[in-house]
Amino acid sequence: MEAVRKETVECNTQFYQTINSDKRIIVHQGGSRSGKTYAICQYLIYLLTTRKKKLIITIARKTLPALKGSVFRDFMEIAEKVGISYFAEINKADLTFKYKNHLVEFISLDNEMKVRGRKRTHCFLNEANEFYLEDFNQLSLRTTERMILDFNPSDVLHWIYSDICTRDDCDTFITTFEDNAFLDPEIKKEILRMKEKDADRWRVYGLGERATFKEGQIFDNWQWIDYKEFLDKEHCEVAYGLDFGFSNDETTIVEVRRKNDRLYVHELLFRKGLTNQDIFEEIKKLGLQEEIIICDSAEPKSIEELRRLGAYCKPSQKGKGSVLNGIQVIKEYDVFASKQSKNLLQEYQYYIWDSNRDGKSINKIKQNGQDHLMDALRYAVTTGLSRARDFVIV
């Protein structure tokens, strides 16, 4: 009979918080180098070595490179340290770890089939603030025992705060670098230097507190109100924008209302895997067959197919500098976005300027895959509303 090497393993605070909680959802909010990811991996490996009933554990990260370079590496390091990797079947191509009758699978959100795939007992969302609420919902629906999330609190607004931490079946824990038993003293000194240099960064990355700012954020003054508070369409100019996606990217539709110097923005569609026929069906459900919808001009074939199906689609106006111009146009308005637009809120947080090697912002959008609703918004404002303005009779 195989035996696991007995090791005395020191564990971080988050391990004990997780193991002692009786809630279905565990949220670990932590500052820089708080050791939360490592501790959660310790907890999951503890389950593998103590539970007889079959476990299926999913560990997810937004992208594959980030997955391989962080949580996968930590998990394998701990498995080797406690001695179970010797008895495990490890497939580095499929990113699976089989131990006895248990399975651990590592997935990224670029693989839609795995997100919507098999049922599991446990699911760990690493750096959960990179995920959309719909990602959480899809994974949670297929998880029978426990959802675990960890993240750095660098967002001012987020669905984790509004939709998860407020639930009765959720425990939220806040930890800092002081809770990390494995932290190198030199790194600890570096973190402490933030306290004197930058009070805002210290509060988030040092103390693990919720951010009141977002570095490099492109739009930083939107107001979030209930959709019921929007001005009636009869009193506004209205435009619709559509950005195409499919397997890896979401197809999005945004409604924009304009009254004087105000824009009212509402998310109508945000979904992966839609064919053009599917998109047309969604347009019909939304009652937009008779409305002009401004679409990404880089997809002329899709626009033509939607037209033939019966949608009133028009290409966006694009050209050199059109993205930056669109951003500037939107900045000229007071923007009111609906609280119901959860995915738009996510993109609002991550729609940021890129930076150079010195860490200084440059006049270029950071490509992080979280801009599909923002693209649809630009199409609606720069082409849809400007088109509407052309037909105003003075």
Order of alpha helices (4+ residues) and beta strands (2+ residues): alpha-beta-alpha-beta-alpha-alpha-beta-beta-beta-alpha-beta-alpha-beta-beta-alpha-beta-beta-beta-beta-alpha-beta-alpha-beta-alpha-beta-alpha-beta-beta-alpha-alpha
